Amino acid sequence: MSAELQNDAARETPRGPEHVVILGLGPSVMAYLELTKRLGARRAYSDEVWGINALGDIIQCDRVFHMDDVKVQELRAANRPDGNIAAMIKALKQHPGPVYTSVVRDGYPGFVPFPLAEVLSGRYDSNGTPYFNSTAAYAIAFAIHIGVKRISLFGIDYTLPNVHSGERGRACCEFWLGIAAARGIAVSVPEQTSLLDACAPERELLYGYDCVDVDIEAAPDGAILVSMAERAEQPTAEDIERRYDHTKHPNRLMANHGEQQ
């Protein structure tokens, strides 16, 4: 192919986003608002912003993911016409899209089908069994599918007081984020979230190194160098026992709700 034809092909094939932000409904979404407010514009931080469910109407987003079948959501809305689901359904009917969903229904002009076959054709999981138990997980898998280079997540928290079933969603998202990382995609989350244990102190992210500080750095040749030094302040027996106290929730975001577990 000549250089001229190659340039024409490049112009006809738009480059996909390199850095996408996925916004969920959890409290750490506020960190995204603070960040982009300081930067002055959302595109000063990322190429695209993707919203989960109602956030597609609340925050300016390039793509929205609503994997619930709106046929089910309409039943919920009819049962509570003044509720948040009814308000969201009204907004989705007016949204220009794209709104990725499981089954496209009449009356939602912005809806497009989630490319499930194409996403699964990459066989991202170990045995080919689909594993999606939350809309956010679908959005992460879609980002992997289109070849982004960085995924930043805000509001994908799951560990919340009295919403214990949400932990399933956290596990599924972390599964897909592991796949993303294995494919060389950079993943970032705010320190306010429980996702990837981001809210935990850095020294607690390496289990077993209680008495030493661990320094990890990359050598010029790409090798990982690990060095250790004894901590000046060593843990006491009481410190260790408190760490193994299973009567309290291990997540700091739940510290004031441990008695409810």
Summary of the structure (lengths in Angstrom):
residues: 261
radius of gyration: 21.7
end to end distance: 64.4
largest distance: 72.3
contacts: 705
relative contact order: 0.11
helix: 41%
strand: 16%
